[in-house]
Amino acid sequence: MRPGLFGSLERICLTTTGDQSWGTRLEHYDLFYSRGPVLPEALLRIPSVKHYCQSSLLGSLAIPNAPLKVTPRQDIVTLHNFPRSAELIEALCYPMVLGSVNRYVSSAPHILHMLDGEFHSTATDFRDATREIFDLLERPEMILSYEGITTRPIEFKDSMMEGTTLEIYNFIRLEGTGTQAEGLTKLQSSLDDMAGGSIPGFWKGKVFIKAKEDCPPCSACGLHFE
């Protein structure tokens, strides 16, 4: 890549077109690592880029499924409208760029049932609905550091979480009596209470579970999720 080629480019959007099945199968996982995510890694390193988005978890248009430390860091990183499957959920975590606002937008939410404002789904249903969220909140041991043209694994330190927030949209949809806002407020309160206990304390006040209707237009590509 020639220095200065992209000038003051501020927004990057990597999305699939045509065949939307790319990035939905574990076979793509092998291809992803056999070639390496050369293009997205290169674009993520451009100092002027402040807004980045992608719609595939795997393949040549996806950054690694790991915590990433990018210098300089982006303002907002969005993963949106990506298809989800049990096969991928079992095998992968989601990318997370430390120091940035990370937005995760699902097109296939888990359904939880409510009655008079209380959850009436089974424990298994609840666990399945929240598993991906709690996977994101585990304390990483190693992260990938992108500084200049260098990529290397480094040991994780709590101080690296400064400025990191997670906004999780439409992973959970509530049905029954009671409003989305009531149910999500209960989930949010439970999550906040766990910070410092079953999940690391540095997440307190930094993780927000939101409804589809609350999702703003993508800051990178302008997509309005409906």
Secondary structure as a PSIPRED ss2 file (coil, helix, strand):
# PSIPRED VFORMAT (PSIPRED V4.0)

   1 M C   1.000  0.000  0.000
   2 R C   1.000  0.000  0.000
   3 P C   1.000  0.000  0.000
   4 G C   1.000  0.000  0.000
   5 L C   1.000  0.000  0.000
   6 F C   1.000  0.000  0.000
   7 G C   1.000  0.000  0.000
   8 S C   1.000  0.000  0.000
   9 L C   1.000  0.000  0.000
  10 E C   1.000  0.000  0.000
  11 R E   0.000  0.000  1.000
  12 I E   0.000  0.000  1.000
  13 C E   0.000  0.000  1.000
  14 L E   0.000  0.000  1.000
  15 T C   1.000  0.000  0.000
  16 T C   1.000  0.000  0.000
  17 T C   1.000  0.000  0.000
  18 G C   1.000  0.000  0.000
  19 D C   1.000  0.000  0.000
  20 Q C   1.000  0.000  0.000
  21 S C   1.000  0.000  0.000
  22 W C   1.000  0.000  0.000
  23 G C   1.000  0.000  0.000
  24 T C   1.000  0.000  0.000
  25 R C   1.000  0.000  0.000
  26 L H   0.000  1.000  0.000
  27 E H   0.000  1.000  0.000
  28 H H   0.000  1.000  0.000
  29 Y H   0.000  1.000  0.000
  30 D H   0.000  1.000  0.000
  31 L H   0.000  1.000  0.000
  32 F H   0.000  1.000  0.000
  33 Y H   0.000  1.000  0.000
  34 S H   0.000  1.000  0.000
  35 R H   0.000  1.000  0.000
  36 G C   1.000  0.000  0.000
  37 P C   1.000  0.000  0.000
  38 V H   0.000  1.000  0.000
  39 L H   0.000  1.000  0.000
  40 P H   0.000  1.000  0.000
  41 E H   0.000  1.000  0.000
  42 A H   0.000  1.000  0.000
  43 L H   0.000  1.000  0.000
  44 L H   0.000  1.000  0.000
  45 R C   1.000  0.000  0.000
  46 I C   1.000  0.000  0.000
  47 P C   1.000  0.000  0.000
  48 S C   1.000  0.000  0.000
  49 V C   1.000  0.000  0.000
  50 K C   1.000  0.000  0.000
  51 H E   0.000  0.000  1.000
  52 Y E   0.000  0.000  1.000
  53 C E   0.000  0.000  1.000
  54 Q E   0.000  0.000  1.000
  55 S C   1.000  0.000  0.000
  56 S C   1.000  0.000  0.000
  57 L C   1.000  0.000  0.000
  58 L C   1.000  0.000  0.000
  59 G C   1.000  0.000  0.000
  60 S C   1.000  0.000  0.000
  61 L C   1.000  0.000  0.000
  62 A C   1.000  0.000  0.000
  63 I C   1.000  0.000  0.000
  64 P C   1.000  0.000  0.000
  65 N C   1.000  0.000  0.000
  66 A C   1.000  0.000  0.000
  67 P E   0.000  0.000  1.000
  68 L E   0.000  0.000  1.000
  69 K E   0.000  0.000  1.000
  70 V E   0.000  0.000  1.000
  71 T E   0.000  0.000  1.000
  72 P C   1.000  0.000  0.000
  73 R C   1.000  0.000  0.000
  74 Q C   1.000  0.000  0.000
  75 D C   1.000  0.000  0.000
  76 I E   0.000  0.000  1.000
  77 V E   0.000  0.000  1.000
  78 T E   0.000  0.000  1.000
  79 L E   0.000  0.000  1.000
  80 H E   0.000  0.000  1.000
  81 N E   0.000  0.000  1.000
  82 F E   0.000  0.000  1.000
  83 P C   1.000  0.000  0.000
  84 R C   1.000  0.000  0.000
  85 S C   1.000  0.000  0.000
  86 A H   0.000  1.000  0.000
  87 E H   0.000  1.000  0.000
  88 L H   0.000  1.000  0.000
  89 I H   0.000  1.000  0.000
  90 E H   0.000  1.000  0.000
  91 A H   0.000  1.000  0.000
  92 L C   1.000  0.000  0.000
  93 C C   1.000  0.000  0.000
  94 Y C   1.000  0.000  0.000
  95 P C   1.000  0.000  0.000
  96 M E   0.000  0.000  1.000
  97 V E   0.000  0.000  1.000
  98 L C   1.000  0.000  0.000
  99 G C   1.000  0.000  0.000
 100 S C   1.000  0.000  0.000
 101 V E   0.000  0.000  1.000
 102 N E   0.000  0.000  1.000
 103 R E   0.000  0.000  1.000
 104 Y E   0.000  0.000  1.000
 105 V E   0.000  0.000  1.000
 106 S E   0.000  0.000  1.000
 107 S C   1.000  0.000  0.000
 108 A C   1.000  0.000  0.000
 109 P C   1.000  0.000  0.000
 110 H E   0.000  0.000  1.000
 111 I E   0.000  0.000  1.000
 112 L E   0.000  0.000  1.000
 113 H E   0.000  0.000  1.000
 114 M E   0.000  0.000  1.000
 115 L E   0.000  0.000  1.000
 116 D C   1.000  0.000  0.000
 117 G C   1.000  0.000  0.000
 118 E E   0.000  0.000  1.000
 119 F E   0.000  0.000  1.000
 120 H C   1.000  0.000  0.000
 121 S C   1.000  0.000  0.000
 122 T C   1.000  0.000  0.000
 123 A H   0.000  1.000  0.000
 124 T H   0.000  1.000  0.000
 125 D H   0.000  1.000  0.000
 126 F H   0.000  1.000  0.000
 127 R H   0.000  1.000  0.000
 128 D H   0.000  1.000  0.000
 129 A H   0.000  1.000  0.000
 130 T H   0.000  1.000  0.000
 131 R H   0.000  1.000  0.000
 132 E H   0.000  1.000  0.000
 133 I H   0.000  1.000  0.000
 134 F H   0.000  1.000  0.000
 135 D H   0.000  1.000  0.000
 136 L H   0.000  1.000  0.000
 137 L C   1.000  0.000  0.000
 138 E C   1.000  0.000  0.000
 139 R C   1.000  0.000  0.000
 140 P C   1.000  0.000  0.000
 141 E C   1.000  0.000  0.000
 142 M E   0.000  0.000  1.000
 143 I E   0.000  0.000  1.000
 144 L E   0.000  0.000  1.000
 145 S E   0.000  0.000  1.000
 146 Y E   0.000  0.000  1.000
 147 E E   0.000  0.000  1.000
 148 G C   1.000  0.000  0.000
 149 I C   1.000  0.000  0.000
 150 T E   0.000  0.000  1.000
 151 T E   0.000  0.000  1.000
 152 R E   0.000  0.000  1.000
 153 P E   0.000  0.000  1.000
 154 I E   0.000  0.000  1.000
 155 E E   0.000  0.000  1.000
 156 F C   1.000  0.000  0.000
 157 K C   1.000  0.000  0.000
 158 D H   0.000  1.000  0.000
 159 S H   0.000  1.000  0.000
 160 M H   0.000  1.000  0.000
 161 M H   0.000  1.000  0.000
 162 E C   1.000  0.000  0.000
 163 G C   1.000  0.000  0.000
 164 T C   1.000  0.000  0.000
 165 T E   0.000  0.000  1.000
 166 L E   0.000  0.000  1.000
 167 E E   0.000  0.000  1.000
 168 I E   0.000  0.000  1.000
 169 Y E   0.000  0.000  1.000
 170 N C   1.000  0.000  0.000
 171 F C   1.000  0.000  0.000
 172 I E   0.000  0.000  1.000
 173 R E   0.000  0.000  1.000
 174 L E   0.000  0.000  1.000
 175 E E   0.000  0.000  1.000
 176 G E   0.000  0.000  1.000
 177 T C   1.000  0.000  0.000
 178 G C   1.000  0.000  0.000
 179 T C   1.000  0.000  0.000
 180 Q H   0.000  1.000  0.000
 181 A H   0.000  1.000  0.000
 182 E H   0.000  1.000  0.000
 183 G H   0.000  1.000  0.000
 184 L H   0.000  1.000  0.000
 185 T H   0.000  1.000  0.000
 186 K H   0.000  1.000  0.000
 187 L H   0.000  1.000  0.000
 188 Q H   0.000  1.000  0.000
 189 S H   0.000  1.000  0.000
 190 S H   0.000  1.000  0.000
 191 L H   0.000  1.000  0.000
 192 D H   0.000  1.000  0.000
 193 D H   0.000  1.000  0.000
 194 M H   0.000  1.000  0.000
 195 A E   0.000  0.000  1.000
 196 G C   1.000  0.000  0.000
 197 G C   1.000  0.000  0.000
 198 S C   1.000  0.000  0.000
 199 I E   0.000  0.000  1.000
 200 P C   1.000  0.000  0.000
 201 G H   0.000  1.000  0.000
 202 F H   0.000  1.000  0.000
 203 W H   0.000  1.000  0.000
 204 K C   1.000  0.000  0.000
 205 G C   1.000  0.000  0.000
 206 K C   1.000  0.000  0.000
 207 V E   0.000  0.000  1.000
 208 F E   0.000  0.000  1.000
 209 I E   0.000  0.000  1.000
 210 K E   0.000  0.000  1.000
 211 A C   1.000  0.000  0.000
 212 K H   0.000  1.000  0.000
 213 E H   0.000  1.000  0.000
 214 D H   0.000  1.000  0.000
 215 C C   1.000  0.000  0.000
 216 P C   1.000  0.000  0.000
 217 P C   1.000  0.000  0.000
 218 C C   1.000  0.000  0.000
 219 S C   1.000  0.000  0.000
 220 A C   1.000  0.000  0.000
 221 C C   1.000  0.000  0.000
 222 G C   1.000  0.000  0.000
 223 L C   1.000  0.000  0.000
 224 H C   1.000  0.000  0.000
 225 F C   1.000  0.000  0.000
 226 E C   1.000  0.000  0.000
